[in-house]
Amino acid sequence: MMCSGMVFGTVVLGGVTRLTKSGLSMVDWHPFKEFPPNTDKKWEEEFHKYQQYPEFKLMNCEMTLQEFKKIWYMEYFHRMSGRGIGVMFFLPAAYFWYKGYFTKAMKPRVVAFAGLLAFQGLLGWYMVKSGLEEKEGPDAVPRVSHYRLAAHLGTAFVFYSLLLWSGLSHLLPPQITQVTAQVRKFRMMAHATKGVIFLAALSGALVAGLQAGLVYNSFPKFADRWIPSDILAYSPKLKNFTENPTTVQFNHRILGETVACLVLSLWIYSRKVSLPPRARMAVNCVLFVGALQVGLGIATLIYYVPKGLAASHQAGALTLLSTTIWLTHEMKLLRRLPK
């Protein structure tokens, strides 16, 4: 549970790092020997390395050393937060394994968690590299690949979800629920809602990577239209769904509105279902967090993506996913009614 909490914090910190345009300030990657420069000369050398890359040449050519230090430290703290998760996971895991504390069923999970954690670190650097490459043409703005950004965020969400589910299994065993047709339907609805929330979060990563939140800043319409005129402006048509900022924002809105409808429908249907007390609390939390997340999303859009609201909206997505994981975990144990 502590590791999952650290992943949550690192995801939020990563969002702030992206919003402050700090992610490309560290142009090298060393798993075990990255430390802040400790002399003015070393800071000058670090700044000089940054000056060789497109972000400085095209966007930050007037940046001072003091301004560089601010974005460098932001990226540094994000990287150290990720490595902190590694320390918090690998050292206790090795000790527990050595002492024989893990059950036979738990060992494959630990190996999978370790693999995901290592892969996430490598994927983070693979993402950063895409923003350090020289680009040509009208879209030469230095930024990381939105595909790699979505993969990096998606992997973090998966890793967090698995840690949280495993932690709940050990510390908060689900209460037994009597099986009825309504309970089965409710559980299926809860799992479907969880899946759509995850898809909406991934689409949000594409929005962030393309800065698509700055294209149409009105709600519920796109300017004066329900469907924007440039939604299929790119050719071939399929390219619009992942590379046209208008289409990417449109899809994210539709997924967000779908999540809102599913959450509300889930809560309304839960009124008809006999649920254990904790499951009832969980579904109420899903409704509350869902309403808050919709409000944050609309506010982030109409106020032109301020950093605080945008970071809160990303944190809200992970919070909403967390509450639906808790809810589906509470529906894990079902017992048939006696005949």
PyMOL commands that set and color helices and strands:
alter all, ss='L'
color gray80, all
select helices_A, chain A and resi 2-19+40-51+54-58+65-99+106-132+146-171+181-210+212-214+237-243+245-270+277-302+307-330
alter helices_A, ss='H'
color red, helices_A
select strands_A, chain A and resi 177-179+334-336
alter strands_A, ss='S'
color yellow, strands_A
deselect
rebuild
show_as cartoon
